[in-house]
Amino acid sequence: MKKGDVTCPDCSAGYRRIELESRKGRPGHYKCLVCDRVLEIFDGSSEVAYRLTVQPSDLRPARQLG
């Protein structure tokens, strides 16, 4: 089993990535849950799982009430 951390280059969301080389996975891709950017394309040779661990701060300016 391989463990690692992945950060989305567009929105800075943080993910924990786990790969099980002993299990076959499915071909496909994983997109950032926050901004929809493709983070990885899978070939199906191993099982890969992502878990969102750090949500990015909202970088837009707050609306003023008024």
Backbone hydrogen bonds, N-H to C=O, Kabsch-Sander energy under -0.5 kcal/mol:
donor,donor_aa,acceptor,acceptor_aa,energy
2,K,19,E,-2.5
4,G,17,R,-2.0
6,V,15,Y,-2.5
8,C,13,A,-2.6
12,S,8,C,-1.7
14,G,54,V,-2.8
15,Y,6,V,-3.0
16,R,51,R,-2.5
17,R,4,G,-3.5
17,R,15,Y,-0.5
18,I,49,A,-2.6
19,E,2,K,-2.6
20,L,47,E,-3.1
21,E,19,E,-0.8
23,R,20,L,-1.1
25,G,44,G,-1.2
28,G,42,F,-1.6
30,Y,40,E,-2.4
32,C,37,R,-3.0
36,D,32,C,-1.5
39,L,30,Y,-3.1
40,E,30,Y,-1.3
42,F,28,G,-3.3
47,E,20,L,-2.0
47,E,23,R,-1.2
49,A,18,I,-2.7
51,R,16,R,-1.7
53,T,14,G,-3.0
54,V,14,G,-1.9
59,L,57,S,-0.7
